[in-house]
Amino acid sequence: MDSNRQQKINRLIQKELSELFLLETKKMQGVLISVTNVRVSPDLSVAHAYLSIFPSDKGEELVKNINENVKSVRYDLGKRLRNQLRVIPELTFHVDDSLDYVENIDRLLKND
């Protein structure tokens, strides 16, 4: 169970990452990245961010690219959060494929 502090930091990092990705995706036509969830470890040293990417066929490629450039993302996040957090956690990004999973289940149910 996450503590109250962890939950607040999860929401803060999710909000700031969403704004960062919104600014970056305006440069790329036809791509939308949203941060669906952030989980921070109990010692606040590692944050796992789950990204929902549209179109979903570019998801793996974009997350791989983001993970390769995680230092610059962490630096930009640090500039935004320097007054709220003393140490910016290490970031790892994952594809959130829950929407694809729900879509697949709906498709399977309609076939019956």
VENTAUR-V274079 format. One record per residue. PHI is phi in degrees with one decimal (* if undefined). OMEGA is omega as a letter, one per 40 degrees, with the letter a starting at -180 (none if undefined). NEAR is the number of other ideal C-beta (glycine too) atoms within 10 Angstrom. Layout:
BEGIN
PHI|OMEGA|NEAR, PHI|OMEGA|NEAR
END
This chain:
BEGIN
*|i|4, -75.0|i|12, -75.0|i|10, -61.4|i|7, -64.3|i|11, -60.8|a|17, -63.3|i|12, -65.4|i|13, -69.3|i|20, -56.0|a|18, -65.9|a|11, -63.7|i|16, -65.9|i|24, -61.2|a|19, -63.1|a|13, -70.1|i|19, -64.5|i|23, -60.7|i|17, -66.6|i|14, -60.9|a|17, -69.4|i|21, -63.2|i|13, -65.1|a|10, -73.6|a|14, -78.0|i|17, -64.9|i|9, -75.5|a|7, -103.4|a|11, -78.1|i|6, 81.3|i|8, -124.7|i|15, -130.3|i|12, -118.9|i|22, -126.8|i|16, -91.6|a|21, -87.4|a|15, -159.3|i|14, -133.5|i|22, -122.7|i|16, -103.1|i|22, -67.2|a|12, -58.6|i|10, -90.1|i|9, 62.1|a|15, -99.3|a|11, -132.6|i|13, -124.7|i|22, -103.8|a|16, -108.4|a|27, -106.6|a|18, -110.8|i|20, -102.9|a|18, -120.3|i|22, -118.7|e|14, -74.3|a|9, -68.9|i|13, -71.1|i|8, -93.6|a|15, -58.9|a|18, -61.1|a|12, -64.1|a|10, -67.7|i|18, -65.6|i|20, -62.2|i|12, -64.8|i|11, -64.8|i|20, -66.2|i|13, -71.3|a|9, -108.0|a|10, -66.3|a|15, -64.6|a|9, -70.6|i|10, -65.8|i|18, -64.8|i|15, -64.2|i|10, -63.8|i|16, -64.7|i|22, -62.9|i|13, -64.3|a|11, -76.8|a|17, -106.1|a|17, -61.9|i|10, -90.5|a|6, -100.3|a|12, -121.4|i|15, -77.0|a|8, -120.7|i|10, -84.6|a|19, -68.4|i|21, -66.0|a|12, -107.7|i|19, -131.8|a|14, -111.1|a|21, -134.1|i|14, -80.4|i|17, -93.9|a|19, -102.1|a|16, -65.9|i|12, -67.6|i|12, -64.0|i|13, -64.4|i|10, -64.1|i|10, -61.7|i|12, -64.9|i|11, -64.5|i|10, -60.2|a|10, -63.7|i|9, -64.8|a|9, -70.3|i|8, -72.6|i|7, -71.9|a|6, -76.2|none|4
END
